Amino acid sequence: MRSAAVSDPRRAAVLGSPIAHSLSPVLHRAAYAALGLGDWTYDRFEVNEAELPGFLEQLGRGWAGLSLTMPLKRAIIPLLDEISGTAASVETVNTVVFTEDGRRTGDNTDIPGMIAALRERGVDKVDHAAVLGAGATASSALAALARICTGPVTAYVRTHARAEEMRGWGERLGVEVHTADWAEAGHALDAPLVIATTPAGATDVLAPYVPERPGTFFDVVYDPWPTPLAAAWTEQGGAVVGGLDLLVHQAVLQVELMTGRTPGPLTAMRTAGERALAER
């Protein structure tokens, strides 16, 4: 899915609400600099679900693509001409590429980004896993686990409706999903792989329950970092994958889709992200 010749001046941006905190401009601009795409620009726009159709309609020629964050990852789907199988599997799009003939194509780089971030830490296969939370990020986590987890996944959620939703995603994705009440989330930490898909602060109360010999903990939060649970995990000698790891790996894939250049400059993008977080 390539939008145009990479020598042409092109525009891209991240959309969402709220959006001021997004590191995506830092990462994508670092990629353009590393790739020598001096005429490419990447911005951020505050856009909610009601404003999304109008925003898309006013985009002119010269746009290469869009990154999408909440609450737009599902709202964008009816506005696209086609979506990838990966995006369709979780009904979640975080990347739009504009093709040369004007079509809008949607993809999901969160799922392969999660897998790449885990593999970077040496996690290729696990026999069971736990997911903290539900929602769009949790469904992407299940899709990633469908490729690396050979056994059941237990999802810890707060409501019966969320439990049903996660079991439904499991059936759709071919993952054996068990659900448990959030009050039992301390038990999740005994799994060889724990993925926290919750907002900042939600898992802080679990820090005292990190086992003596923890496995791998993947927290999608990147600011503030480390979270109390991630810090406690590290203190116990467990492997930790952070939200910045996910953000960078999924952004690398976005850059590749939008520019047609592969491989994306992972190191330059990560360095830029780390610097930006350190300055906050």
Buried (B, 14 or more C-beta within 10 A) or exposed (E): BBBBEBEEEBBBBBBBBEBEEBBBBBBBBBBBBBBEBEEBBBEBEEBBEEBBEEBBEEEEEBBBBBBBBBBBBBBBBEBBEEBBEBBBBBBBBBBBBBBEEEEBBBBBBBBBBBBBBBEEEEBEEBEBBBBBBBBBBBBBBBBBBBBBBEEBBBBBBBEEEBBEBBBEBBEBBEBBBBBBEBEEBBEBBBBBBBBBBBEBEBBEEBBEBBEEEBBBBBBBBBBEBBBBBBBBBBEBEBBBBBBBBBBBBBBBBBBBBBBBBEEBBBEBBBBBBBEBBEEE
